[in-house]
Structures are given as structure tokens and as C-alpha cells.
Amino acid sequence: MKITKRILALVMALLVVVACFAGCQAKKTNNKDDASSSQSATVSITVDIVKDGKTKTKNITTDEKYLANALADEGIVEYTKDGLYTTIDGITADFNKDGAWWCVTKSGEMLMVGMNDVELTDGDKYEITYTK
């Protein structure tokens, strides 16, 4: 009887170990899927650059996660030391000189964060308007 109880306890312990191992393997697979989904995906966005009533449309396909990086890769923005993007598509807005600035909107809504913090989603549409 003692041997039967020991064998039964050993079998139960072995089943627990096998169940834990299977659970750990499933968790590793899920983590791998999570890691690949958090990597940058290719997205397509549209950017309209508006100055003096004229619109220039740029269609951009990128692996970048943030708007500023995607625009910099395309040569559309120039970064300044103070973190502001004052030159867009070769046109500099100088607020101190004449009150000019670039207004960035997404689908007509003004952004409440800087372009460095705007995460891209496939199909996004942005407007960058020279404003005085």
C-alpha cells in the first residue's frame, strides 16, 4: 500500500511538472508574438503641406513609429536644437520675425502633442499648414 501511494504521488508530481512546462512553453510563444507585434510595421500616410492656399500632397510609406521620424526620413522636416520643426518642405516659418508657424493637424484636428510624440497608424492623414 505504501508503494502504491508513493507511485501515485510520484505520478502526480510528474504531471504537475509536465503541466508547468507546457504552460511555460505557451507563455514563451505568446511573448514572442507580442514582441513581433510591437515591432514597427509598415504604414502608409498622407501629408498635405499647405502654404498660401496651395497644397502639396506627399504619400509616405514608412516603417517609422513616429510622425517626425517619417517626415525626416523623407527630407520634409529639418530638426533644430530646440526641438522645434520650423522648416517644412524647405520653407522656414520664423515666429520671431513675422509671427509665422507651422500648424500640424490630423484629419482636420490640431495635434495636442509634438510630431515626435505622434504615433503613426496606417491610413493617417496629416495637414501641415504655414500659418501667420
Secondary structure, 3 states (H helix, E strand, C coil): CHHHHHHHHHHHHHHHHHHHHHHHHHHHHHHHHHHHHHCCCCEEEEEEEEECCEEEEEEEEECCCEHHHHHHHCCCEECCCCCCCCEECCEECCHHHHCCEEEEEECCEECCCCHHHCECCCCCEEEEEEEC
